[in-house]
Amino acid sequence: MSTTTPNSPKTSDLRQGGIWLGIDPGSRVTGYALLEDLGQRVRVLEYGVFRAKEGDPLESRILQIATPLKQRIEQYRPDHLVMESAFVQKNVRSALVLGHVRGAVMLLAAQEGIPFSELSPASVKQAVTGKGAADKQTVAWMMQRHLQLVELPSPADASDALAIAWAGLTASRNPLAGR
């Protein structure tokens, strides 16, 4: 597991809306990001990844992801959880495995009474970069810019989770924004 906790508040021009938890689900690496909407400022509380041991049985990997995620939920008490929606995969087994991880995340949200929403990968990229087909490097660069991060957020799963949280937060401001 790797974690980044910035030292200073990060800003944007958004109105107040609580703490947003963004999740980029994966069965080996799950990205997470916690953003606090302070009105005219957005503060990055924490972001990083949860890594499951490759080769472990699926139920063990889900536990290795869900346990630290539950700890973050208990620590930060997010007001919203937004996750990237499932997309069509060529490998049916991979899609099924990802579905198990997504289900565990949804269960944690439901148990804690956290409103849950999903955004498509294209809508996240559109919200962050202005282009629905942006590459991961462009998304990371734009998140660094939007959140005024000193370094480019990494790994890609953590950067994607920042983008998901950001897109959810900004979509909540504009009811006409596509979800």
N, C-alpha and C positions, 0 to 999 in steps of 0.2 A: 504494500500500500504506500502511495506517496501522497503528500498533502502540501498545499501551499496556503499559507495564511499571510496575506499582505499586512504591512505595518501601518499604512495610511489609508484614509477613506478615498474611494474612487468616485468620480462624479459623472453625471450626465444631466440632461435637462428634463427629468421626468417628475411627475407628481407622486405623492406618497402612496404606498401600497403594500407594506409589510415585507416579510422575508420570503423569497422565492428559492425553491430547491429545483435545480435542473438535473435531469438524469439522462445519460447516454448509456443505455443498457448493453451489456455484453456478458457472455457466460465465462469469459476468462478475465476481461478487464471491463469494469463499469466506471464511467466518468461521472463525477458529481460536482455541483457548484452551488454555493449559497450566496445569494445577492440580497442586500437589504435596500429597499426603496425608501429613501429619506426625503422624498419630495423633490427638491431640485438636485439632489445627489443620490447616486447609487453606490453603496459601499460593498466591496467584495469581502465577505466574511471568511470564506474558505473555498478552495477547490482542489481537486486531485482525482485520484483513481483508487478503486478497490481492486486488487489483483487476487484472483483465485489460482490455486496451484494447478498447473496444467497436468492432466493425467488423473486427477482425483475424480471420483464419481460425481455425477451431476449434482446430486443432493448435497454433497460436501461443498462443491463450488458455489452453489446458491447460498449456503450458510455462510461461507467466507465473504460473500458480497453483502448479504442481508444484515449480518451482525454489525459490522462497522457503520452501515447505512442507518440502522436503527439507533446507534449511538449518536450519530450526527443529528438525527431527527429529535432525539431526546435533549440534546445539548442546545440546539438552535430553535426548536419549536417553529418550523416554517409554517407560514400561512397558506402557501400554495406549493403544489408539486406539479411540475410539468416534465413530461417525458417525450422523447422522440417516438412517433408512432411507428408501428411495424411497417416495413416495406416489403415488396415482393422479392423473395430470394429464389435463386435458381436451385439451391440446395435445400430440400424439404427438411432434412434432419436439422440443419442449422436454424431454420425458421422455428422449428418445434422447440429446440433447446432455448433459443432466445425468448420464446413465449413463456417458458418457465421462469426465467429471470424477471421478465416484465410482470408476471403474475405475483411474484414475491414482492416487487416494489409496490404494486397496486395494493396488496394486502397490508403492507406497512402503512401506507397512506390511509387506508380505510380504518385500520386499527387506531390510528392517532387522530382521526377525524379531519384529515387534511384534504381540502378540495384538490382533485386530480384532473389534469387535462393533458391532451396530447397535441403535438404539432408535427406536421409532416416534415421530412428532411428539407424539402424544397421551400416550405414556408419559413423554416428557421434560417436558411441561407438567404432568402429574400429579405427577411427582417434585419439581418445583420449586415449584409453586403449590398443589398439592392438587386442581386441576381440570384435566381432560384437554382442555378447550376454551378455556383461557385465551388472552387476546390478547397480542401481542408486548410491549406496554407493561407489562402485569402481570408477564410473565416477566422483563423487564429490572429492574423494581422489586424483585422477589423475589431476583434474583441480587445486586443491590446489597446487599440485606439479609443474605442467606446468607453472602456473602463479605466483608461489612463494607467495601464500596468507598465511597470518599468521594463519587464521582460516579456517576450512572446510567451503566451501560455502554452504549456506542454505537460504531458504528452497530448496527442491529438484527441484522445477520449475526454480529457479534462477541458481542453479548449472547446470541444463540441458541447460539453455540459454547460459551460459558461454561455455559449451561444443559445442553447435551449432555454436556460433561465432568462437570459436577456430577451429573447423573442417572446416568451410567455409574459414577461413583465410589460414589454412594450405593447403586445397585443391586447392586454387588459386595459390599456389606455384608449384604444381605438376600437370600438365595437364593430367597425366596418373592415378591420384588418382580417385578411383571410387566415383561417386556421387549418 
